[in-house]
Every structure is written in structure tokens, then in C-alpha cells.
Amino acid sequence: WKVNIKGDLKGSLQRAVELLKANEVIGFPTETVYGLGGNAFSDKAIEKIFKAKGRPSNNPLIVHVSSMEQVQDLVDTVPPVAQRLMEQFWPGPLTLVLRTKSGEENKLSKLVTCGLPSVGVRMPNHPVALELLKSAALPIAAPSANRSGKPSPTKAEHVVADLSTRISGVVDGGDTGIGLESTVVDCTCEQGPSNDSKGGTTGKVVILRPGGVTAEMLSKVAKDVSVDPGLLATGNDESKLKPKSPGMLYTHYAPNAPFILVDGSIDFFRQTVKRAREDGKKVGVLVTGNNLIQADHAEILAAEENDLTSASQKLYGALRAFDSTDVDIIYGPVLPEKGIGVALMNRMLKAAGKQVVVEPSKQKKGNSAAGVT
């Protein structure tokens, strides 16, 4: 359904609300990416989400809410640091992992949490998502609305391309804004009453997935901000980890053709592409700024080389665009890991299956930006 955000939004969402209450699943926009939503209390609805996406059964779902009352219905307690983060960043692209209620008080489908004693909760900052949640009066579990492992959708047509025959419909609210999934932080290590202005006795949070709310932003609210080892896992290490959050395991966000990152100078990037073409391959490239590279297909992430915000917004659409071409391989640049660039490089490395070609001079110095060869 195409909705008019400035018109009768509630009326235009009536059919979508009816489907959610009937335990069907639908695509809908958020400020990050399009989500595939279903009633978080219904095993039937959650089974449909996993089936539509082809999603691994040990990958938990984020639950979207429209009010603090809904949060209280889902979790055991809200630690002081989590309360501070909600006040600062909600509604917005921040998911907080909190302990669920125990026993019969826990009404969440066990499929949502994958058997974990915690759940990721978020209040989206998008008028369509918020109205949908309010009108349905339900917490909505919603991973990204794409086939598992593929680039996340930033347009309604991306959802249709991946899932049109697998779900009940898509609410078309236009292009998303941020373009990358929410930051996920674990707040379950923080317990006890608040002793200071930074949220609690320790103010400790652990980043499980980087996103639009950066570590620098979090550190202004929480005293102790660290990164989960799961984000740094490579190869067989991943099989030993039980993810607390979506996006921690598996190759994600990948186009059909192999995607490889290039860590080095623009001349080294050009040489890498030239060699592949000389080997008879049709080559696609992701580029930023005015870096002209001879290739069979190019997607521009940003007009300015260090415009990481624009690059984040365009990444998934660009990766999807290659799927409508006949390229055999895709090369992309390693970008600065600062601010939103941390989340951007996290997604690009996962899309590439952590395959990075490093310029020999950088290997000798041991200063590869991606840290992978």
C-alpha cells in the first residue's frame, strides 16, 4: 500500500493493522531499513517471518514498540543506563537488549528470542512505523524485509522483489533515511539503582551491532562502552558463538556476484580492477568522490569521498543494483571507520564475507584499515 504520510495515515494503514492482528506478516518502513513485521506474541506469525526470509533459527528478532508501557510488558526491569539511553535516543535507531520476564509472565513467542533470556527492543523514528505500532496495539517483531543473507531493503520495491509471494503485503512509505540497521547494545550487564548522571552503578553497555547511534554518542550517556567479541569473530569462530543480536553471525547483505574490498590507494584499486578485466571478468565497482575507474558497471556511493552518511544511505541499493547486471565480480573501497563509518564498514565486510585485497605496501606496514587479508 502506498501511504500518504501527510494525509490520513491511520486510515491508509487499516488493512495492514488488520493483517498484523490476524498474525499475518507485512513489510513496512522504518528510518533505518524496511522491516518484516509480525505479532511478537504469536508463534504462528513469527514462524511466517522465519520461513519468508529463510532465516537461521538461532538468529533472534528485534521487537518494535511505540510506548514505554509496551517495554514494561516485555522486560523484567529497565536498568538505569537503559532508561537514560531511551531518553536520549528514542525514538531512533537504537535497539536495547534487556532481560525478558520469566515464566508465565513472558508472553513473547520463544521463537523471537531463540531461547535466550533477553530480547532486543526498539522504538523506531518513522511516522508510518509508529502509527502502525500504535494502531495495532501490539509489539511487532521485525527483522529486515529481505531474503536472509541478501542486502537489506531501503525501498518498498526491494521488499517486493525479495518477498512478494511470501508475505501478505508491503506498506510503501518511500525510501528509508539512514540506510543501515539500528545499533544494538546489550544492557543486561547493568543492574542496581542509579548512582550518577551517566545511568547507573557501572553504566556498562556492550555494542552487539554498530549502527546510526555511534560509540561516541553512546559514551556520552554510558560510562563503559565496549564491543562484543562476536563482532570480531572470523572463520570458524562464528560457529562457537550464540548471537544475542541480529547481524552478528553469517555472511549478510551480499549481492549475487562475489564482492571484494580493496584496501589501498586509488591506483592499486585501478590495477586490481584492470587485472580482473584482463582475466576476462566483467567487473563492477563501488566508488566514492571523483575516483574514476574503468569498469563494466559502477555505482557511486557518495559524491564526496568522505561523505560516509550518504555512502551508508546508498550502500544496500547499490549492492542490489549489481544483481540486475551481468558482472562477475564486484570491488569496493575500504572506507574510514569513524562515526557512522564503523557501521558502514561492518556491513561492507559482511557483504564481502570478509574478503579484502590489501595493497602490498600496507601489508608490510601492518596497517590495513580492515585488518583482514
C-alpha positions, 0 to 999 in steps of 0.5 A: 500500500502506498501511504500518504504520510501527510494525509490520513495515515491511520486510515491508509494503514487499516488493512495492514493493522488488520493483517498484523492482528490476524498474525499475518506478516507485512513489510513496512518502513522504518528510518533505518531499513524496511522491516518484516513485521509480525505479532511478537506474541504469536508463534504462528506469525513469527514462524511466517517471518522465519520461513519468508526470509529463510532465516537461521533459527538461532538468529533472534528478532528485534521487537518494535514498540511505540510506548514505554508501557509496551517495554514494561510488558516485555522486560523484567526491569529497565536498568538505569543506563537503559532508561537514560539511553531511551531518553536520549535516543528514542525514538531512533535507531537504537535497539536495547537488549534487556532481560525478558520476564520469566515464566508465565509472565513472558508472553513473547513467542520463544521463537523471537528470542531463540531461547535466550533470556533477553530480547532486543527492543526498539522504538523506531523514528518513522511516522508510518512505523509508529502509527502502525505500532500504535494502531495495532496495539501490539509489539511487532517483531521485525527483522529486515524485509529481505531474503536472509543473507541478501542486502537489506531493503531501503525501498518498498520495491526491494521488499517486493522483489525479495518477498512478494509471494511470501508475505501478505503485503508491503506498506510503501512509505518511500525510501528509508533515511539512514540506510543501515540497521539500528545499533544494538547494545546489550544492557543486561550487564547493568543492574542496581539503582542509579548512582550518577548522571551517566545511568547507573552503578557501572553504566556498562553497555556492550555494542552487539551491532554498530549502527546510526547511534555511534560509540561516541554518542553512546559514551556520552550517556554510558560510562563503559562502552565496549564491543562484543567479541562476536563482532570480531569473530572470523572463520570458524569462530562464528560457529562457537558463538550464540548471537544475542543480536541480529547481524552478528553471525553469517555472511549478510547483505551480499549481492549475487556476484562475489564482492571484494574490498580493496584496501589501498590507494586509488591506483592499486584499486585501478590495477586490481580492477584492470587485472580482473578485466584482463582475466576476462571478468566483467567487473563492477565497482563501488566508488566514492568522490571523483575516483574514476575507474574503468569498469563494466558497471559502477555505482557511486556511493557518495559524491564526496569521498568522505561523505560516509552518511550518504555512502551508508544511505546508498550502500544496500541499493547499490549492492542490489543494483549489481544483481540486475547486471551481468558482472562477475565480480564486484570491488569496493573501497575500504572506507574510514571507520569513524562515526557512522563509518564503523557501521558502514564498514561492518556491513561492507565486510559482511557483504564481502564475507570478509574478503579484502585485497590489501595493497602490498605496501600496507601489508608490510606496514601492518596497517590495513584499515580492515585488518583482514587479508 
